[in-house]
């Protein structure tokens, strides 16, 4: 499978955060994240181990209770079932690779400071795998 770089096929997963899966296989997924300054990835855990690299700008990444400011070229690995989250310091881009094992979902609850829990975001395995992208940028 080949993918040419483009600005299409992104899906918004949280306010200020979009993702696409430009390449995927039977056993792995490659995800590209674009994140706006000031947005946040809430602490959460996935069953799959994830390995990533910051491509552009700066984020503060938290893995369990440890926080590190990441710069372009910095990498991370998060074991399965370990909580991680991030604060987006500048408009940033990151990539992650993780195994595609069975049903892969992305379950994140969006919270608004004004009203609390707004809505859970539950992605289908097909949408995460890059098969279905209803929104186009």
C-alpha positions as CSV (number, residue, x, y, z in Angstrom):
1,X,0.0,0.0,0.0
2,X,1.3,3.5,-0.9
3,X,0.0,6.9,0.2
4,X,0.9,10.2,-1.2
5,X,1.0,13.1,1.2
6,X,-2.3,15.1,1.2
7,X,-4.6,17.1,3.3
8,X,-7.6,14.8,2.8
9,X,-8.9,11.9,4.8
10,X,-8.5,13.4,8.2
11,X,-11.0,12.8,11.0
12,X,-11.5,15.1,13.9
13,X,-11.2,13.1,17.1
14,X,-11.2,16.0,19.6
15,X,-11.4,19.7,19.4
16,X,-8.2,20.9,17.7
17,X,-7.0,17.4,16.9
18,X,-7.3,15.5,13.6
19,X,-5.9,12.2,12.6
20,X,-5.6,10.0,9.5
21,X,-4.2,6.6,8.9
22,X,-2.3,7.0,5.6
23,X,-1.0,3.4,5.7
24,X,-2.2,0.3,7.4
25,X,-1.7,-3.4,7.0
26,X,-3.1,-6.6,8.3
27,X,-1.1,-6.2,11.6
28,X,-0.1,-2.5,12.0
29,X,-1.5,1.0,11.7
30,X,0.4,4.2,11.0
31,X,-1.4,7.3,12.2
32,X,-0.6,11.0,11.5
33,X,-1.9,13.5,14.1
34,X,-2.3,17.3,13.5
35,X,-2.9,19.1,16.8
36,X,-3.7,22.8,17.3
37,X,-2.0,24.9,20.0
38,X,-3.9,24.8,23.2
39,X,-5.7,21.5,22.6
40,X,-5.3,18.6,24.9
41,X,-5.3,14.8,24.7
42,X,-6.8,13.6,27.9
43,X,-5.1,10.9,29.9
44,X,-6.2,7.5,28.6
45,X,-4.9,4.0,27.9
46,X,-5.0,1.7,24.9
47,X,-4.6,-2.0,25.0
48,X,-1.9,-1.8,22.2
49,X,1.6,-0.6,22.6
50,X,2.3,2.6,20.7
51,X,5.5,4.1,19.4
52,X,5.6,7.7,18.1
53,X,7.7,10.6,17.0
54,X,7.0,14.4,17.0
55,X,7.5,15.7,13.5
56,X,6.8,19.4,14.0
57,X,6.7,22.0,16.9
58,X,6.2,21.2,20.6
59,X,3.9,19.2,22.9
60,X,4.2,18.2,26.6
61,X,3.6,14.4,26.7
62,X,2.6,12.6,29.9
63,X,3.1,8.9,30.3
64,X,1.6,7.9,33.6
65,X,2.9,10.6,36.1
66,X,6.0,11.5,34.1
67,X,5.8,14.6,31.8
68,X,8.3,15.6,29.1
69,X,8.4,18.4,26.7
70,X,8.9,16.9,23.2
71,X,10.6,18.7,20.3
72,X,10.8,17.7,16.6
73,X,12.6,14.3,16.3
74,X,11.8,13.2,19.9
75,X,10.3,9.7,20.2
76,X,8.3,7.8,22.7
77,X,7.0,4.4,23.4
78,X,3.9,3.7,25.5
79,X,3.3,0.1,26.6
80,X,-0.2,-1.3,26.3
81,X,-2.7,-0.4,29.1
82,X,-0.5,2.5,30.3
83,X,-2.1,6.0,30.6
84,X,-0.8,8.8,28.4
85,X,-2.0,12.3,27.5
86,X,-0.6,15.5,26.0
87,X,-0.8,19.3,26.1
88,X,-0.3,20.9,22.7
89,X,2.1,23.8,23.2
90,X,2.3,24.8,19.5
91,X,0.5,23.7,16.4
92,X,2.1,20.3,16.0
93,X,2.3,17.1,14.0
94,X,3.1,13.6,15.3
95,X,3.1,10.1,13.9
96,X,2.4,6.8,15.7
97,X,2.7,3.2,14.8
98,X,0.8,0.5,16.7
99,X,-0.4,-3.1,16.2
100,X,-3.7,-3.7,14.7
101,X,-5.0,-6.6,16.9
102,X,-8.6,-7.5,16.6
103,X,-11.1,-4.7,17.2
104,X,-9.3,-1.4,17.5
105,X,-11.2,1.5,18.9
106,X,-10.4,5.0,20.1
107,X,-12.6,5.8,23.1
108,X,-12.2,9.4,24.4
109,X,-14.7,11.5,26.3
110,X,-14.8,15.1,25.3
111,X,-15.1,17.4,28.3
112,X,-16.1,21.1,28.3
113,X,-14.9,23.2,31.2
114,X,-18.3,24.9,31.2
115,X,-20.7,21.9,31.1
116,X,-18.6,18.8,32.0
117,X,-18.9,15.7,29.9
118,X,-20.2,16.6,26.4
119,X,-19.9,13.4,24.4
120,X,-17.9,10.2,24.2
121,X,-16.1,9.8,20.8
122,X,-16.1,6.1,19.8
123,X,-14.4,5.4,16.5
124,X,-15.3,2.3,14.6
125,X,-12.4,-0.1,13.6
126,X,-13.0,0.7,9.9
127,X,-12.7,4.5,10.6
128,X,-9.5,4.1,12.6
129,X,-8.1,1.9,9.9
130,X,-8.6,4.6,7.3
131,X,-11.4,2.9,5.4
132,X,-14.2,5.3,6.3
133,X,-13.6,9.1,6.5
134,X,-16.8,11.1,6.2
135,X,-15.2,14.5,6.9
136,X,-12.7,15.9,4.5
137,X,-10.5,18.9,5.1
